[in-house]
Amino acid sequence: VTVELPLVQLLRDIITRWDTVYYMVRRLHEMHPAIEHFLAMPVNRDLAKHRMTDMEWSVLLDVQVVLEIPHAVQQTMLSDTNLVLTGSISAFEIFMTSWERLAERHPRLKGWIDVGLGWANQYYSQMDLTKAYVITMGK
């Protein structure tokens, strides 16, 4: 049996830890057929006990869905060569609002999202206290 997968590069840790997790979870899903094939081989019988259950794969997919929002916002910000502070603030607000909507539509994700929003709200509160924030909002 041949399992066809796209050629990919090894992932390495990056500065934003959550983005590393996003990339690794996404890659794990891409590699799922190959992992299953590998674990099904008789020579790997002793490793088969570590096979992920359908529920574990589902939870991983949920993690990927939650992390897609900050990932997309970050990619948008990185692709904008003329990004100004006001743009980054509105992008941050869009990210938080998108997470809130996702939690409303998918209550099973709310626990994870609430933890992330707690950190985001702390960061946002700090932005309120900076002079740069006040100046950009006044323009």
C-alpha positions, -999 to +999 in steps of 0.1 A: +000+000+000+014+034-010+005+065+010+009+097-009+017+128+010+030+163+000+067+170+004+072+191+035+100+207+054+107+200+090+091+225+114+112+244+138+102+263+169+094+300+163+091+330+185+053+329+189+048+296+207+011+294+199+020+296+162+044+268+166+016+247+181-007+257+152+018+246+125+026+213+143-010+204+148-018+212+112+012+191+101+001+162+123-033+162+105-016+163+071+005+133+082-024+113+097-026+088+068+011+081+070+010+078+107-018+053+106+000+033+078+032+033+099+015+021+130-003-006+110+030-022+099+037-054+118+072-043+126+057-013+146+032-034+165+047-022+199+042+014+189+005+009+178-006+012+215+003+049+211-022+054+182-045+084+188-082+078+192-108+094+170-117+116+200-080+127+204-079+136+167-111+156+171-097+175+200-066+183+180-087+196+152-105+218+177-071+232+188-063+239+152-096+257+146-090+279+177-054+288+167-063+295+131-078+329+141-047+344+157-026+328+130-046+345+102-045+378+119-007+375+124-002+366+087-023+396+077-002+419+098+031+404+085+020+408+049+012+445+053+044+463+046+028+496+056+014+485+089+009+513+113+000+511+150-037+518+143-038+488+120-022+465+145-047+476+172-077+470+150-062+436+139-059+427+176-095+438+182-107+417+152-088+387+166-105+390+200-139+395+185-134+365+162-125+343+191-156+355+210-178+346+181-162+312+177-168+305+214-205+315+209-209+292+178-189+263+193-194+261+231-170+231+233-142+255+224-151+282+249-128+269+277-097+271+256-108+304+240-115+320+274-080+312+286-066+329+255-089+358+258-078+363+294-042+368+282-054+389+253-074+412+276-044+417+299-023+427+269-051+449+255-054+466+290-016+474+288-021+489+253-047+513+268-021+526+292+005+535+265+009+569+250+012+555+215-022+539+219-038+572+230-021+591+201-032+567+174-068+566+187-069+604+186-060+606+149 
